[in-house]
Amino acid sequence: MQVAVALSRIDIVWENLFPLEQHRIVQLLVERVVVSQQELRVQLHRNGIEHFALDVVRAAGGKSVPAAAGEALA
């Protein structure tokens, strides 16, 4: 539940993050951005939000991260 709350408030937290941390989060989530005169296409990493959520949990103490989830990312 804490992860959902943290993710739902990312806009509030975002402006207080250092640019390096903002960059790291964007790299976790976004795989590719294509810009043309006709469109803007953003391709997300398949597991990006999962990795980001696990980072949030770990930063909060990491006690609620299931071992299997951590092993899957290794």
Secondary structure in CASP SS format (residue, H / E / C, confidence):
PFRMAT SS
TARGET T0000
AUTHOR 0000-0000-0000
METHOD secondary structure of the structure
MODEL  1
M C 1.00
Q H 1.00
V H 1.00
A H 1.00
V H 1.00
A H 1.00
L H 1.00
S H 1.00
R C 1.00
I H 1.00
D H 1.00
I H 1.00
V H 1.00
W H 1.00
E C 1.00
N C 1.00
L C 1.00
F C 1.00
P H 1.00
L H 1.00
E H 1.00
Q H 1.00
H H 1.00
R H 1.00
I H 1.00
V H 1.00
Q H 1.00
L H 1.00
L H 1.00
V E 1.00
E E 1.00
R E 1.00
V E 1.00
V E 1.00
V E 1.00
S C 1.00
Q C 1.00
Q C 1.00
E C 1.00
L E 1.00
R E 1.00
V E 1.00
Q E 1.00
L E 1.00
H C 1.00
R C 1.00
N C 1.00
G H 1.00
I H 1.00
E H 1.00
H H 1.00
F H 1.00
A H 1.00
L H 1.00
D H 1.00
V H 1.00
V H 1.00
R H 1.00
A H 1.00
A C 1.00
G C 1.00
G C 1.00
K C 1.00
S C 1.00
V C 1.00
P C 1.00
A H 1.00
A H 1.00
A H 1.00
G H 1.00
E H 1.00
A H 1.00
L H 1.00
A C 1.00
END
